[in-house]
């Protein structure tokens, strides 16, 4: 027997606003049935788990024990710049001079996530 991952859930003080932000990151819309003030908002991702946002009263207070790693379609550094422009924060820069490595960012509510190299960058550097 095995289990299937159905969704990845984030706690957030404003789940709908955070869902809107992540919608820009992953390029998929928030479900149209979700609205500001809802207890739950989510982004259905075709072929993947749903990204789910639960409204909670408390702020995030420590490092995530689980995080998402994103492989962008565009070069990693361009994606990092795009996400910073959207309001992400740079938490740790693990990029190396040879082009390997990753960047650790945080979303507007402080949830950490990593931006990896694109598939093209990985293929070019092995």
C-alpha positions in Angstrom: 0.0 0.0 0.0 1.1 3.6 -0.7 -0.3 7.0 -0.1 -0.7 9.8 -2.7 0.2 13.4 -1.9 -3.0 15.3 -2.6 -2.0 18.8 -1.5 0.8 20.8 0.0 -0.6 23.1 2.7 0.6 26.5 3.9 -0.6 28.2 7.1 -1.1 31.9 6.5 -2.7 34.9 8.3 -4.3 35.8 4.9 -4.5 32.6 3.0 -6.3 34.1 0.0 -3.7 36.8 -0.5 -0.9 34.3 -0.2 -2.7 32.0 -2.6 -2.9 35.0 -5.1 0.9 35.6 -4.6 1.8 31.9 -5.2 -0.5 31.9 -8.2 1.9 34.4 -9.8 4.8 32.2 -8.9 3.5 28.9 -10.3 1.5 30.3 -13.2 -1.8 28.7 -12.2 -4.9 30.5 -11.0 -6.4 30.4 -7.6 -9.6 28.3 -7.8 -12.5 30.7 -8.7 -14.6 29.5 -5.8 -12.0 30.9 -3.4 -12.5 34.5 -2.1 -10.9 37.0 0.2 -11.7 36.1 3.8 -12.2 32.4 3.2 -10.8 30.0 5.7 -9.2 28.1 2.9 -7.9 29.0 -0.6 -6.2 26.8 -3.1 -4.4 26.5 -6.4 -5.2 23.4 -8.4 -2.0 22.3 -10.3 -2.6 20.1 -13.3 -0.7 16.9 -12.8 0.5 17.8 -9.3 -0.6 18.3 -5.8 -2.9 21.2 -5.0 -1.3 24.1 -3.2 -3.5 24.8 -0.3 -3.6 27.8 2.1 -5.2 27.6 5.6 -6.0 30.8 7.4 -4.5 30.8 10.9 -4.3 33.5 13.6 -0.6 33.3 14.4 2.4 34.6 12.4 5.2 32.2 11.3 7.9 32.1 14.0 10.6 29.7 13.0 12.3 28.0 10.0 10.1 25.7 7.9 10.7 21.9 8.4 9.3 21.3 4.9 9.7 23.6 1.9 9.1 23.6 -1.8 11.9 23.5 -4.4 11.1 25.2 -7.7 12.7 24.4 -11.0 11.9 27.4 -13.2 11.4 27.3 -17.0 13.7 30.4 -17.3 17.3 30.7 -16.0 17.4 30.5 -12.2 18.8 34.0 -11.7 16.1 35.5 -13.8 13.5 33.7 -11.8 15.0 34.8 -8.5 14.9 38.4 -9.8 11.2 38.0 -10.9 10.2 36.6 -7.5 12.1 39.3 -5.6 10.1 41.8 -7.7 6.9 40.1 -6.7 7.8 40.5 -3.0 9.8 37.5 -2.1 12.8 38.0 0.3 16.3 36.5 -0.2 17.0 34.3 2.9 20.2 32.6 1.8 22.2 32.7 -1.4 23.6 29.2 -2.1 24.5 30.0 -5.8 28.0 29.1 -6.8 30.4 30.9 -9.2 30.2 27.9 -11.6 26.4 28.3 -11.9 25.5 25.4 -9.6 23.5 25.9 -6.4 20.3 27.5 -5.5 18.7 30.5 -3.8 16.5 30.3 -0.7 13.7 32.8 -0.7 10.7 33.5 1.5 7.2 34.4 0.4 5.4 37.4 1.8 4.4 35.5 5.0 7.9 34.2 5.6 7.6 30.6 4.2 11.0 29.5 2.8 11.4 27.9 -0.6 14.3 27.2 -3.0 14.8 28.2 -6.6 16.9 25.6 -8.4 18.6 25.8 -11.8 16.4 25.4 -14.8 16.5 22.1 -16.8 18.5 23.8 -19.5 21.1 25.1 -17.0 21.4 21.6 -15.5 21.9 20.1 -18.9 24.6 22.7 -19.9 26.6 22.2 -16.7 26.1 18.5 -16.1 
